[in-house]
Amino acid sequence: MHNDLVWVTDDLGPSRQATLDRLGGKGTALAEMAQDLDLPVPPAFVLTTDVCREYMQSGWPDGLNDRVREAMEELGSRFDRRFGDPGRPMLVALFCNPNQGDIFFDAGDDGHRPQRGHQP
């Protein structure tokens, strides 16, 4: 896959509409906050709308696991953290909206999550 993953700091091209078509609304908003508004957006990558379309039509694209794994390793190197490492955990937020409503959840394991019934 060549058009599967974009970092929010990558050159997004000549037009906002092209970026929206490629990254969707959330991805475009993140990129604009990072690039145009110079807000402190943490390093992030976006799976493109092409990936979403392929997933919706025929399932998880071949080779995407490797690309996401590579991107997660790059992300971890930027923070000196590693996903799943209990000593230096990297926690990530995941967003999704494949025409089924917004989905948001945190992923990672820092070993300090409240147990059921625990009040912070």
Biopython code that builds the backbone (N, CA, C, O; Angstrom):
import numpy as np
from Bio.PDB.StructureBuilder import StructureBuilder

atoms = [
    (1, "MET", "N", (0.840, -1.173, 0.000)),
    (1, "MET", "CA", (0.000, 0.000, 0.000)),
    (1, "MET", "C", (0.889, 1.240, 0.000)),
    (1, "MET", "O", (1.891, 1.303, 0.712)),
    (2, "HIS", "N", (0.514, 2.196, -0.789)),
    (2, "HIS", "CA", (1.324, 3.402, -0.874)),
    (2, "HIS", "C", (0.603, 4.622, -0.334)),
    (2, "HIS", "O", (1.248, 5.600, 0.045)),
    (3, "ASN", "N", (-0.688, 4.586, -0.294)),
    (3, "ASN", "CA", (-1.465, 5.740, 0.143)),
    (3, "ASN", "C", (-2.259, 5.374, 1.398)),
    (3, "ASN", "O", (-3.445, 5.686, 1.514)),
    (4, "ASP", "N", (-1.585, 4.710, 2.328)),
    (4, "ASP", "CA", (-2.316, 4.144, 3.458)),
    (4, "ASP", "C", (-2.188, 4.930, 4.750)),
    (4, "ASP", "O", (-3.085, 4.881, 5.591)),
    (5, "LEU", "N", (-1.092, 5.652, 4.923)),
    (5, "LEU", "CA", (-0.820, 6.272, 6.202)),
    (5, "LEU", "C", (-0.142, 7.618, 5.970)),
    (5, "LEU", "O", (0.772, 7.728, 5.153)),
    (6, "VAL", "N", (-0.598, 8.642, 6.697)),
    (6, "VAL", "CA", (-0.046, 9.993, 6.562)),
    (6, "VAL", "C", (0.217, 10.536, 7.966)),
    (6, "VAL", "O", (-0.637, 10.430, 8.847)),
    (7, "TRP", "N", (1.392, 11.113, 8.170)),
    (7, "TRP", "CA", (1.691, 11.805, 9.427)),
    (7, "TRP", "C", (1.068, 13.188, 9.360)),
    (7, "TRP", "O", (1.034, 13.798, 8.291)),
    (8, "VAL", "N", (0.575, 13.692, 10.478)),
    (8, "VAL", "CA", (-0.098, 14.992, 10.463)),
    (8, "VAL", "C", (0.866, 16.135, 10.155)),
    (8, "VAL", "O", (0.426, 17.257, 9.906)),
    (9, "THR", "N", (2.148, 15.876, 10.167)),
    (9, "THR", "CA", (3.139, 16.896, 9.810)),
    (9, "THR", "C", (3.598, 16.777, 8.359)),
    (9, "THR", "O", (4.402, 17.592, 7.908)),
    (10, "ASP", "N", (3.105, 15.774, 7.613)),
    (10, "ASP", "CA", (3.462, 15.615, 6.196)),
    (10, "ASP", "C", (2.870, 16.748, 5.363)),
    (10, "ASP", "O", (1.879, 17.367, 5.751)),
    (11, "ASP", "N", (3.485, 17.007, 4.225)),
    (11, "ASP", "CA", (2.925, 17.968, 3.275)),
    (11, "ASP", "C", (1.576, 17.426, 2.809)),
    (11, "ASP", "O", (1.483, 16.294, 2.334)),
    (12, "LEU", "N", (0.553, 18.229, 2.947)),
    (12, "LEU", "CA", (-0.800, 17.761, 2.678)),
    (12, "LEU", "C", (-1.297, 18.069, 1.276)),
    (12, "LEU", "O", (-2.386, 17.636, 0.900)),
    (13, "GLY", "N", (-0.526, 18.802, 0.506)),
    (13, "GLY", "CA", (-0.936, 19.076, -0.860)),
    (13, "GLY", "C", (-1.530, 20.455, -1.029)),
    (13, "GLY", "O", (-1.555, 21.256, -0.095)),
    (14, "PRO", "N", (-2.012, 20.726, -2.240)),
    (14, "PRO", "CA", (-2.379, 22.080, -2.614)),
    (14, "PRO", "C", (-3.732, 22.582, -2.107)),
    (14, "PRO", "O", (-3.933, 23.791, -2.000)),
    (15, "SER", "N", (-4.660, 21.679, -1.794)),
    (15, "SER", "CA", (-5.991, 22.174, -1.440)),
    (15, "SER", "C", (-6.552, 21.482, -0.213)),
    (15, "SER", "O", (-6.231, 20.329, 0.076)),
    (16, "ARG", "N", (-7.391, 22.206, 0.498)),
    (16, "ARG", "CA", (-8.050, 21.642, 1.672)),
    (16, "ARG", "C", (-8.981, 20.501, 1.264)),
    (16, "ARG", "O", (-9.070, 19.495, 1.968)),
    (17, "GLN", "N", (-9.672, 20.647, 0.138)),
    (17, "GLN", "CA", (-10.592, 19.609, -0.304)),
    (17, "GLN", "C", (-9.853, 18.301, -0.589)),
    (17, "GLN", "O", (-10.349, 17.223, -0.263)),
    (18, "ALA", "N", (-8.681, 18.395, -1.191)),
    (18, "ALA", "CA", (-7.884, 17.195, -1.451)),
    (18, "ALA", "C", (-7.481, 16.529, -0.137)),
    (18, "ALA", "O", (-7.483, 15.303, -0.026)),
    (19, "THR", "N", (-7.132, 17.356, 0.864)),
    (19, "THR", "CA", (-6.774, 16.816, 2.175)),
    (19, "THR", "C", (-7.975, 16.161, 2.835)),
    (19, "THR", "O", (-7.853, 15.079, 3.409)),
    (20, "LEU", "N", (-9.128, 16.800, 2.760)),
    (20, "LEU", "CA", (-10.352, 16.198, 3.308)),
    (20, "LEU", "C", (-10.655, 14.865, 2.629)),
    (20, "LEU", "O", (-11.021, 13.896, 3.295)),
    (21, "ASP", "N", (-10.504, 14.813, 1.319)),
    (21, "ASP", "CA", (-10.756, 13.581, 0.582)),
    (21, "ASP", "C", (-9.787, 12.481, 0.988)),
    (21, "ASP", "O", (-10.145, 11.303, 1.005)),
    (22, "ARG", "N", (-8.559, 12.869, 1.315)),
    (22, "ARG", "CA", (-7.526, 11.884, 1.656)),
    (22, "ARG", "C", (-7.548, 11.461, 3.121)),
    (22, "ARG", "O", (-7.354, 10.288, 3.439)),
    (23, "LEU", "N", (-7.790, 12.445, 4.029)),
    (23, "LEU", "CA", (-7.672, 12.170, 5.468)),
    (23, "LEU", "C", (-8.989, 12.180, 6.223)),
    (23, "LEU", "O", (-9.039, 11.758, 7.378)),
    (24, "GLY", "N", (-10.054, 12.652, 5.594)),
    (24, "GLY", "CA", (-11.311, 12.797, 6.312)),
    (24, "GLY", "C", (-11.267, 14.014, 7.218)),
    (24, "GLY", "O", (-10.247, 14.699, 7.301)),
    (25, "GLY", "N", (-12.361, 14.279, 7.888)),
    (25, "GLY", "CA", (-12.479, 15.476, 8.711)),
    (25, "GLY", "C", (-11.566, 15.502, 9.915)),
    (25, "GLY", "O", (-10.910, 16.514, 10.164)),
    (26, "LYS", "N", (-11.504, 14.413, 10.673)),
    (26, "LYS", "CA", (-10.667, 14.395, 11.884)),
    (26, "LYS", "C", (-9.187, 14.484, 11.540)),
    (26, "LYS", "O", (-8.444, 15.225, 12.183)),
    (27, "GLY", "N", (-8.758, 13.741, 10.539)),
    (27, "GLY", "CA", (-7.355, 13.783, 10.138)),
    (27, "GLY", "C", (-6.951, 15.150, 9.625)),
    (27, "GLY", "O", (-5.872, 15.649, 9.945)),
    (28, "THR", "N", (-7.821, 15.756, 8.826)),
    (28, "THR", "CA", (-7.554, 17.089, 8.307)),
    (28, "THR", "C", (-7.484, 18.099, 9.442)),
    (28, "THR", "O", (-6.602, 18.957, 9.456)),
    (29, "ALA", "N", (-8.405, 18.004, 10.389)),
    (29, "ALA", "CA", (-8.402, 18.930, 11.528)),
    (29, "ALA", "C", (-7.110, 18.805, 12.334)),
    (29, "ALA", "O", (-6.532, 19.818, 12.728)),
    (30, "LEU", "N", (-6.652, 17.586, 12.581)),
    (30, "LEU", "CA", (-5.388, 17.396, 13.311)),
    (30, "LEU", "C", (-4.224, 18.022, 12.554)),
    (30, "LEU", "O", (-3.396, 18.721, 13.138)),
    (31, "ALA", "N", (-4.169, 17.765, 11.253)),
    (31, "ALA", "CA", (-3.079, 18.311, 10.446)),
    (31, "ALA", "C", (-3.120, 19.838, 10.431)),
    (31, "ALA", "O", (-2.080, 20.488, 10.537)),
    (32, "GLU", "N", (-4.296, 20.403, 10.302)),
    (32, "GLU", "CA", (-4.408, 21.864, 10.299)),
    (32, "GLU", "C", (-4.010, 22.461, 11.642)),
    (32, "GLU", "O", (-3.357, 23.503, 11.693)),
    (33, "MET", "N", (-4.402, 21.801, 12.733)),
    (33, "MET", "CA", (-3.999, 22.304, 14.052)),
    (33, "MET", "C", (-2.485, 22.268, 14.197)),
    (33, "MET", "O", (-1.884, 23.201, 14.728)),
    (34, "ALA", "N", (-1.868, 21.184, 13.722)),
    (34, "ALA", "CA", (-0.418, 21.033, 13.853)),
    (34, "ALA", "C", (0.337, 21.979, 12.922)),
    (34, "ALA", "O", (1.338, 22.574, 13.321)),
    (35, "GLN", "N", (-0.137, 22.119, 11.685)),
    (35, "GLN", "CA", (0.628, 22.855, 10.687)),
    (35, "GLN", "C", (0.216, 24.318, 10.551)),
    (35, "GLN", "O", (1.068, 25.206, 10.573)),
    (36, "ASP", "N", (-1.061, 24.570, 10.414)),
    (36, "ASP", "CA", (-1.519, 25.930, 10.128)),
    (36, "ASP", "C", (-1.674, 26.781, 11.387)),
    (36, "ASP", "O", (-1.374, 27.975, 11.374)),
    (37, "LEU", "N", (-2.139, 26.169, 12.467)),
    (37, "LEU", "CA", (-2.390, 26.910, 13.693)),
    (37, "LEU", "C", (-1.244, 26.814, 14.692)),
    (37, "LEU", "O", (-1.237, 27.509, 15.708)),
    (38, "ASP", "N", (-0.267, 25.942, 14.396)),
    (38, "ASP", "CA", (0.902, 25.754, 15.245)),
    (38, "ASP", "C", (0.521, 25.415, 16.684)),
    (38, "ASP", "O", (1.173, 25.863, 17.628)),
    (39, "LEU", "N", (-0.526, 24.631, 16.845)),
    (39, "LEU", "CA", (-0.926, 24.160, 18.170)),
    (39, "LEU", "C", (-0.081, 22.954, 18.557)),
    (39, "LEU", "O", (0.438, 22.267, 17.678)),
    (40, "PRO", "N", (0.068, 22.681, 19.840)),
    (40, "PRO", "CA", (0.928, 21.584, 20.290)),
    (40, "PRO", "C", (0.258, 20.217, 20.122)),
    (40, "PRO", "O", (-0.101, 19.570, 21.105)),
    (41, "VAL", "N", (0.097, 19.793, 18.889)),
    (41, "VAL", "CA", (-0.487, 18.484, 18.590)),
    (41, "VAL", "C", (0.624, 17.438, 18.703)),
    (41, "VAL", "O", (1.657, 17.570, 18.046)),
    (42, "PRO", "N", (0.431, 16.414, 19.514)),
    (42, "PRO", "CA", (1.451, 15.371, 19.608)),
    (42, "PRO", "C", (1.644, 14.687, 18.259)),
    (42, "PRO", "O", (0.741, 14.712, 17.423)),
    (43, "PRO", "N", (2.801, 14.078, 18.035)),
    (43, "PRO", "CA", (3.004, 13.335, 16.793)),
    (43, "PRO", "C", (1.854, 12.353, 16.586)),
    (43, "PRO", "O", (1.420, 11.678, 17.520)),
    (44, "ALA", "N", (1.375, 12.285, 15.357)),
    (44, "ALA", "CA", (0.233, 11.433, 15.068)),
    (44, "ALA", "C", (0.249, 11.023, 13.605)),
    (44, "ALA", "O", (0.799, 11.721, 12.753)),
    (45, "PHE", "N", (-0.362, 9.883, 13.332)),
    (45, "PHE", "CA", (-0.558, 9.479, 11.954)),
    (45, "PHE", "C", (-2.025, 9.139, 11.745)),
    (45, "PHE", "O", (-2.759, 8.834, 12.685)),
    (46, "VAL", "N", (-2.422, 9.202, 10.492)),
    (46, "VAL", "CA", (-3.809, 8.973, 10.104)),
    (46, "VAL", "C", (-3.836, 7.901, 9.027)),
    (46, "VAL", "O", (-3.077, 7.966, 8.060)),
    (47, "LEU", "N", (-4.701, 6.921, 9.192)),
    (47, "LEU", "CA", (-4.954, 5.983, 8.100)),
    (47, "LEU", "C", (-5.884, 6.685, 7.127)),
    (47, "LEU", "O", (-6.888, 7.271, 7.533)),
    (48, "THR", "N", (-5.559, 6.628, 5.862)),
    (48, "THR", "CA", (-6.280, 7.414, 4.868)),
    (48, "THR", "C", (-7.683, 6.864, 4.602)),
    (48, "THR", "O", (-8.026, 5.745, 4.984)),
    (49, "THR", "N", (-8.467, 7.690, 3.939)),
    (49, "THR", "CA", (-9.814, 7.275, 3.560)),
    (49, "THR", "C", (-9.767, 6.116, 2.566)),
    (49, "THR", "O", (-10.708, 5.326, 2.503)),
    (50, "ASP", "N", (-8.682, 5.999, 1.784)),
    (50, "ASP", "CA", (-8.538, 4.838, 0.889)),
    (50, "ASP", "C", (-8.505, 3.541, 1.696)),
    (50, "ASP", "O", (-9.106, 2.541, 1.304)),
    (51, "VAL", "N", (-7.795, 3.568, 2.830)),
    (51, "VAL", "CA", (-7.738, 2.395, 3.700)),
    (51, "VAL", "C", (-9.130, 2.078, 4.237)),
    (51, "VAL", "O", (-9.546, 0.920, 4.261)),
    (52, "CYS", "N", (-9.837, 3.102, 4.662)),
    (52, "CYS", "CA", (-11.183, 2.900, 5.195)),
    (52, "CYS", "C", (-12.096, 2.294, 4.128)),
    (52, "CYS", "O", (-12.844, 1.357, 4.406)),
    (53, "ARG", "N", (-12.033, 2.828, 2.915)),
    (53, "ARG", "CA", (-12.870, 2.290, 1.827)),
    (53, "ARG", "C", (-12.533, 0.831, 1.537)),
    (53, "ARG", "O", (-13.420, -0.005, 1.368)),
    (54, "GLU", "N", (-11.226, 0.541, 1.481)),
    (54, "GLU", "CA", (-10.823, -0.840, 1.212)),
    (54, "GLU", "C", (-11.309, -1.772, 2.312)),
    (54, "GLU", "O", (-11.790, -2.871, 2.037)),
    (55, "TYR", "N", (-11.182, -1.326, 3.563)),
    (55, "TYR", "CA", (-11.651, -2.129, 4.687)),
    (55, "TYR", "C", (-13.156, -2.385, 4.585)),
    (55, "TYR", "O", (-13.615, -3.511, 4.778)),
    (56, "MET", "N", (-13.916, -1.333, 4.280)),
    (56, "MET", "CA", (-15.368, -1.479, 4.197)),
    (56, "MET", "C", (-15.781, -2.400, 3.043)),
    (56, "MET", "O", (-16.799, -3.086, 3.138)),
    (57, "GLN", "N", (-15.003, -2.421, 1.954)),
    (57, "GLN", "CA", (-15.347, -3.224, 0.787)),
    (57, "GLN", "C", (-14.860, -4.665, 0.883)),
    (57, "GLN", "O", (-15.576, -5.594, 0.507)),
    (58, "SER", "N", (-13.631, -4.852, 1.392)),
    (58, "SER", "CA", (-13.074, -6.209, 1.309)),
    (58, "SER", "C", (-12.296, -6.651, 2.533)),
    (58, "SER", "O", (-11.611, -7.673, 2.491)),
    (59, "GLY", "N", (-12.388, -5.901, 3.622)),
    (59, "GLY", "CA", (-11.698, -6.307, 4.842)),
    (59, "GLY", "C", (-10.349, -5.622, 5.004)),
    (59, "GLY", "O", (-9.954, -4.774, 4.203)),
    (60, "TRP", "N", (-9.669, -6.011, 6.047)),
    (60, "TRP", "CA", (-8.395, -5.400, 6.415)),
    (60, "TRP", "C", (-7.396, -5.554, 5.274)),
    (60, "TRP", "O", (-7.152, -6.672, 4.821)),
    (61, "PRO", "N", (-6.808, -4.444, 4.795)),
    (61, "PRO", "CA", (-5.887, -4.500, 3.657)),
    (61, "PRO", "C", (-4.599, -5.268, 3.971)),
    (61, "PRO", "O", (-4.052, -5.171, 5.069)),
    (62, "ASP", "N", (-4.137, -6.023, 2.993)),
    (62, "ASP", "CA", (-2.865, -6.734, 3.119)),
    (62, "ASP", "C", (-1.740, -5.748, 3.370)),
    (62, "ASP", "O", (-1.685, -4.691, 2.742)),
    (63, "GLY", "N", (-0.852, -6.083, 4.275)),
    (63, "GLY", "CA", (0.308, -5.258, 4.561)),
    (63, "GLY", "C", (0.067, -4.117, 5.528)),
    (63, "GLY", "O", (1.017, -3.467, 5.963)),
    (64, "LEU", "N", (-1.190, -3.861, 5.875)),
    (64, "LEU", "CA", (-1.465, -2.725, 6.754)),
    (64, "LEU", "C", (-0.964, -2.959, 8.175)),
    (64, "LEU", "O", (-0.507, -2.021, 8.829)),
    (65, "ASN", "N", (-1.043, -4.182, 8.656)),
    (65, "ASN", "CA", (-0.515, -4.463, 10.004)),
    (65, "ASN", "C", (0.943, -4.040, 10.111)),
    (65, "ASN", "O", (1.345, -3.417, 11.094)),
    (66, "ASP", "N", (1.735, -4.382, 9.096)),
    (66, "ASP", "CA", (3.152, -4.021, 9.126)),
    (66, "ASP", "C", (3.344, -2.516, 9.096)),
    (66, "ASP", "O", (4.192, -1.991, 9.818)),
    (67, "ARG", "N", (2.576, -1.811, 8.277)),
    (67, "ARG", "CA", (2.688, -0.355, 8.193)),
    (67, "ARG", "C", (2.311, 0.300, 9.525)),
    (67, "ARG", "O", (2.987, 1.227, 9.972)),
    (68, "VAL", "N", (1.242, -0.175, 10.156)),
    (68, "VAL", "CA", (0.840, 0.396, 11.445)),
    (68, "VAL", "C", (1.890, 0.080, 12.500)),
    (68, "VAL", "O", (2.229, 0.937, 13.316)),
    (69, "ARG", "N", (2.401, -1.131, 12.488)),
    (69, "ARG", "CA", (3.453, -1.503, 13.446)),
    (69, "ARG", "C", (4.678, -0.595, 13.276)),
    (69, "ARG", "O", (5.234, -0.117, 14.265)),
    (70, "GLU", "N", (5.097, -0.356, 12.031)),
    (70, "GLU", "CA", (6.233, 0.535, 11.771)),
    (70, "GLU", "C", (5.939, 1.954, 12.265)),
    (70, "GLU", "O", (6.796, 2.598, 12.869)),
    (71, "ALA", "N", (4.731, 2.429, 12.006)),
    (71, "ALA", "CA", (4.363, 3.779, 12.447)),
    (71, "ALA", "C", (4.334, 3.863, 13.968)),
    (71, "ALA", "O", (4.744, 4.873, 14.541)),
    (72, "MET", "N", (3.857, 2.820, 14.620)),
    (72, "MET", "CA", (3.840, 2.817, 16.088)),
    (72, "MET", "C", (5.264, 2.829, 16.641)),
    (72, "MET", "O", (5.534, 3.493, 17.642)),
    (73, "GLU", "N", (6.170, 2.102, 16.000)),
    (73, "GLU", "CA", (7.563, 2.125, 16.438)),
    (73, "GLU", "C", (8.168, 3.519, 16.256)),
    (73, "GLU", "O", (8.891, 4.005, 17.125)),
    (74, "GLU", "N", (7.868, 4.159, 15.119)),
    (74, "GLU", "CA", (8.341, 5.527, 14.887)),
    (74, "GLU", "C", (7.765, 6.484, 15.922)),
    (74, "GLU", "O", (8.479, 7.336, 16.451)),
    (75, "LEU", "N", (6.496, 6.346, 16.205)),
    (75, "LEU", "CA", (5.848, 7.180, 17.207)),
    (75, "LEU", "C", (6.527, 7.000, 18.564)),
    (75, "LEU", "O", (6.813, 7.976, 19.258)),
    (76, "GLY", "N", (6.778, 5.762, 18.929)),
    (76, "GLY", "CA", (7.452, 5.486, 20.194)),
    (76, "GLY", "C", (8.847, 6.070, 20.258)),
    (76, "GLY", "O", (9.273, 6.549, 21.310)),
    (77, "SER", "N", (9.567, 6.036, 19.142)),
    (77, "SER", "CA", (10.930, 6.581, 19.136)),
    (77, "SER", "C", (10.906, 8.097, 19.329)),
    (77, "SER", "O", (11.854, 8.662, 19.875)),
    (78, "ARG", "N", (9.847, 8.754, 18.895)),
    (78, "ARG", "CA", (9.740, 10.208, 19.070)),
    (78, "ARG", "C", (9.526, 10.573, 20.543)),
    (78, "ARG", "O", (9.847, 11.687, 20.958)),
    (79, "PHE", "N", (8.989, 9.647, 21.326)),
    (79, "PHE", "CA", (8.705, 9.891, 22.740)),
    (79, "PHE", "C", (9.620, 9.110, 23.676)),
    (79, "PHE", "O", (9.522, 9.251, 24.895)),
    (80, "ASP", "N", (10.506, 8.289, 23.121)),
    (80, "ASP", "CA", (11.315, 7.365, 23.912)),
    (80, "ASP", "C", (10.403, 6.486, 24.772)),
    (80, "ASP", "O", (10.638, 6.293, 25.965)),
    (81, "ARG", "N", (9.366, 5.966, 24.136)),
    (81, "ARG", "CA", (8.405, 5.077, 24.786)),
    (81, "ARG", "C", (8.120, 3.926, 23.838)),
    (81, "ARG", "O", (8.460, 3.966, 22.656)),
    (82, "ARG", "N", (7.486, 2.898, 24.390)),
    (82, "ARG", "CA", (7.167, 1.746, 23.555)),
    (82, "ARG", "C", (5.789, 1.225, 23.928)),
    (82, "ARG", "O", (5.482, 1.049, 25.107)),
    (83, "PHE", "N", (4.978, 0.985, 22.942)),
    (83, "PHE", "CA", (3.635, 0.466, 23.149)),
    (83, "PHE", "C", (3.722, -0.904, 23.815)),
    (83, "PHE", "O", (4.383, -1.807, 23.303)),
    (84, "GLY", "N", (3.058, -1.055, 24.949)),
    (84, "GLY", "CA", (3.064, -2.316, 25.678)),
    (84, "GLY", "C", (4.210, -2.478, 26.654)),
    (84, "GLY", "O", (4.286, -3.500, 27.336)),
    (85, "ASP", "N", (5.104, -1.506, 26.746)),
    (85, "ASP", "CA", (6.237, -1.581, 27.664)),
    (85, "ASP", "C", (5.782, -1.070, 29.034)),
    (85, "ASP", "O", (5.434, 0.103, 29.165)),
    (86, "PRO", "N", (5.780, -1.936, 30.060)),
    (86, "PRO", "CA", (5.309, -1.488, 31.375)),
    (86, "PRO", "C", (6.232, -0.455, 32.027)),
    (86, "PRO", "O", (5.783, 0.308, 32.882)),
    (87, "GLY", "N", (7.504, -0.415, 31.642)),
    (87, "GLY", "CA", (8.432, 0.533, 32.242)),
    (87, "GLY", "C", (8.351, 1.916, 31.621)),
    (87, "GLY", "O", (8.479, 2.918, 32.325)),
    (88, "ARG", "N", (8.141, 1.986, 30.322)),
    (88, "ARG", "CA", (8.030, 3.265, 29.601)),
    (88, "ARG", "C", (6.879, 3.158, 28.616)),
    (88, "ARG", "O", (7.092, 3.131, 27.404)),
    (89, "PRO", "N", (5.657, 3.096, 29.137)),
    (89, "PRO", "CA", (4.512, 2.845, 28.262)),
    (89, "PRO", "C", (4.201, 4.017, 27.340)),
    (89, "PRO", "O", (4.378, 5.180, 27.702)),
    (90, "MET", "N", (3.742, 3.689, 26.163)),
    (90, "MET", "CA", (3.246, 4.701, 25.238)),
    (90, "MET", "C", (1.741, 4.493, 25.140)),
    (90, "MET", "O", (1.272, 3.450, 24.684)),
    (91, "LEU", "N", (0.999, 5.492, 25.571)),
    (91, "LEU", "CA", (-0.454, 5.436, 25.485)),
    (91, "LEU", "C", (-0.892, 6.226, 24.264)),
    (91, "LEU", "O", (-0.366, 7.306, 23.995)),
    (92, "VAL", "N", (-1.844, 5.692, 23.534)),
    (92, "VAL", "CA", (-2.319, 6.363, 22.322)),
    (92, "VAL", "C", (-3.832, 6.478, 22.354)),
    (92, "VAL", "O", (-4.525, 5.679, 22.983)),
    (93, "ALA", "N", (-4.320, 7.488, 21.664)),
    (93, "ALA", "CA", (-5.764, 7.661, 21.491)),
    (93, "ALA", "C", (-6.113, 7.269, 20.062)),
    (93, "ALA", "O", (-5.408, 7.630, 19.120)),
    (94, "LEU", "N", (-7.184, 6.543, 19.910)),
    (94, "LEU", "CA", (-7.633, 6.090, 18.601)),
    (94, "LEU", "C", (-8.999, 6.676, 18.311)),
    (94, "LEU", "O", (-9.882, 6.675, 19.169)),
    (95, "PHE", "N", (-9.167, 7.168, 17.112)),
    (95, "PHE", "CA", (-10.447, 7.734, 16.683)),
    (95, "PHE", "C", (-10.888, 6.999, 15.427)),
    (95, "PHE", "O", (-10.060, 6.618, 14.600)),
    (96, "CYS", "N", (-12.164, 6.807, 15.289)),
    (96, "CYS", "CA", (-12.682, 6.128, 14.111)),
    (96, "CYS", "C", (-14.083, 6.636, 13.820)),
    (96, "CYS", "O", (-14.841, 6.946, 14.740)),
    (97, "ASN", "N", (-14.423, 6.722, 12.556)),
    (97, "ASN", "CA", (-15.770, 7.085, 12.154)),
    (97, "ASN", "C", (-16.065, 6.505, 10.778)),
    (97, "ASN", "O", (-16.155, 7.254, 9.805)),
    (98, "PRO", "N", (-16.215, 5.197, 10.676)),
    (98, "PRO", "CA", (-16.520, 4.594, 9.377)),
    (98, "PRO", "C", (-18.015, 4.635, 9.077)),
    (98, "PRO", "O", (-18.648, 3.601, 8.862)),
    (99, "ASN", "N", (-18.565, 5.846, 9.066)),
    (99, "ASN", "CA", (-19.995, 6.045, 8.773)),
    (99, "ASN", "C", (-20.902, 5.352, 9.774)),
    (99, "ASN", "O", (-22.052, 5.043, 9.463)),
    (100, "GLN", "N", (-20.395, 5.107, 10.969)),
    (100, "GLN", "CA", (-21.192, 4.420, 11.979)),
    (100, "GLN", "C", (-21.206, 5.174, 13.295)),
    (100, "GLN", "O", (-21.514, 4.592, 14.335)),
    (101, "GLY", "N", (-20.887, 6.422, 13.272)),
    (101, "GLY", "CA", (-20.822, 7.190, 14.513)),
    (101, "GLY", "C", (-19.404, 7.253, 15.025)),
    (101, "GLY", "O", (-18.579, 6.398, 14.701)),
    (102, "ASP", "N", (-19.119, 8.256, 15.818)),
    (102, "ASP", "CA", (-17.770, 8.432, 16.342)),
    (102, "ASP", "C", (-17.429, 7.355, 17.357)),
    (102, "ASP", "O", (-18.254, 6.965, 18.182)),
    (103, "ILE", "N", (-16.203, 6.890, 17.274)),
    (103, "ILE", "CA", (-15.669, 5.932, 18.237)),
    (103, "ILE", "C", (-14.354, 6.510, 18.732)),
    (103, "ILE", "O", (-13.525, 6.933, 17.927)),
    (104, "PHE", "N", (-14.153, 6.535, 20.035)),
    (104, "PHE", "CA", (-12.919, 7.032, 20.620)),
    (104, "PHE", "C", (-12.532, 6.120, 21.767)),
    (104, "PHE", "O", (-13.363, 5.803, 22.618)),
    (105, "PHE", "N", (-11.293, 5.700, 21.797)),
    (105, "PHE", "CA", (-10.827, 4.968, 22.966)),
    (105, "PHE", "C", (-9.320, 5.116, 23.091)),
    (105, "PHE", "O", (-8.625, 5.426, 22.124)),
    (106, "ASP", "N", (-8.835, 4.890, 24.298)),
    (106, "ASP", "CA", (-7.403, 4.916, 24.579)),
    (106, "ASP", "C", (-6.884, 3.496, 24.546)),
    (106, "ASP", "O", (-7.571, 2.553, 24.938)),
    (107, "ALA", "N", (-5.650, 3.362, 24.069)),
    (107, "ALA", "CA", (-5.026, 2.040, 24.017)),
    (107, "ALA", "C", (-3.648, 2.126, 24.646)),
    (107, "ALA", "O", (-2.994, 3.169, 24.605)),
    (108, "GLY", "N", (-3.222, 1.033, 25.220)),
    (108, "GLY", "CA", (-1.928, 0.967, 25.882)),
    (108, "GLY", "C", (-2.126, 0.423, 27.273)),
    (108, "GLY", "O", (-3.253, 0.284, 27.747)),
    (109, "ASP", "N", (-1.034, 0.119, 27.917)),
    (109, "ASP", "CA", (-1.134, -0.422, 29.260)),
    (109, "ASP", "C", (-0.064, 0.227, 30.121)),
    (109, "ASP", "O", (1.127, -0.045, 29.971)),
    (110, "ASP", "N", (-0.504, 1.078, 31.014)),
    (110, "ASP", "CA", (0.459, 1.735, 31.896)),
    (110, "ASP", "C", (0.491, 1.101, 33.283)),
    (110, "ASP", "O", (1.252, 1.536, 34.147)),
    (111, "GLY", "N", (-0.329, 0.079, 33.499)),
    (111, "GLY", "CA", (-0.322, -0.607, 34.778)),
    (111, "GLY", "C", (-0.976, 0.163, 35.909)),
    (111, "GLY", "O", (-0.973, -0.312, 37.044)),
    (112, "HIS", "N", (-1.533, 1.325, 35.643)),
    (112, "HIS", "CA", (-2.129, 2.154, 36.686)),
    (112, "HIS", "C", (-3.585, 2.486, 36.396)),
    (112, "HIS", "O", (-4.057, 3.563, 36.761)),
    (113, "ARG", "N", (-4.276, 1.608, 35.768)),
    (113, "ARG", "CA", (-5.681, 1.869, 35.460)),
    (113, "ARG", "C", (-6.543, 1.533, 36.658)),
    (113, "ARG", "O", (-6.296, 0.544, 37.348)),
    (114, "PRO", "N", (-7.551, 2.349, 36.910)),
    (114, "PRO", "CA", (-8.436, 2.042, 38.023)),
    (114, "PRO", "C", (-9.147, 0.715, 37.814)),
    (114, "PRO", "O", (-9.519, 0.366, 36.694)),
    (115, "GLN", "N", (-9.327, -0.005, 38.882)),
    (115, "GLN", "CA", (-10.085, -1.253, 38.834)),
    (115, "GLN", "C", (-11.571, -0.947, 38.906)),
    (115, "GLN", "O", (-11.969, 0.136, 39.336)),
    (116, "ARG", "N", (-12.364, -1.871, 38.500)),
    (116, "ARG", "CA", (-13.828, -1.691, 38.537)),
    (116, "ARG", "C", (-14.230, -1.312, 39.960)),
    (116, "ARG", "O", (-13.838, -1.952, 40.936)),
    (117, "GLY", "N", (-15.020, -0.256, 40.039)),
    (117, "GLY", "CA", (-15.522, 0.182, 41.340)),
    (117, "GLY", "C", (-14.599, 1.170, 42.037)),
    (117, "GLY", "O", (-14.993, 1.770, 43.038)),
    (118, "HIS", "N", (-13.400, 1.353, 41.544)),
    (118, "HIS", "CA", (-12.458, 2.282, 42.166)),
    (118, "HIS", "C", (-12.839, 3.722, 41.828)),
    (118, "HIS", "O", (-13.100, 4.040, 40.668)),
    (119, "GLN", "N", (-12.872, 4.573, 42.816)),
    (119, "GLN", "CA", (-13.156, 5.979, 42.605)),
    (119, "GLN", "C", (-11.852, 6.753, 42.690)),
    (119, "GLN", "O", (-11.165, 6.673, 43.709)),
    (120, "PRO", "N", (-11.484, 7.508, 41.640)),
    (120, "PRO", "CA", (-10.213, 8.262, 41.682)),
    (120, "PRO", "C", (-10.243, 9.351, 42.734)),
    (120, "PRO", "O", (-9.261, 10.075, 42.901)),
]
sb = StructureBuilder()
sb.init_structure("model")
sb.init_model(0)
sb.init_chain("A")
sb.init_seg("    ")
for serial, (resi, resn, name, xyz) in enumerate(atoms, 1):
    if name == "N":
        sb.init_residue(resn, " ", resi, " ")
    sb.init_atom(name, np.array(xyz, "f"), 0.0, 1.0, " ", f" {name:<3s}", serial, name[0])
structure = sb.get_structure()
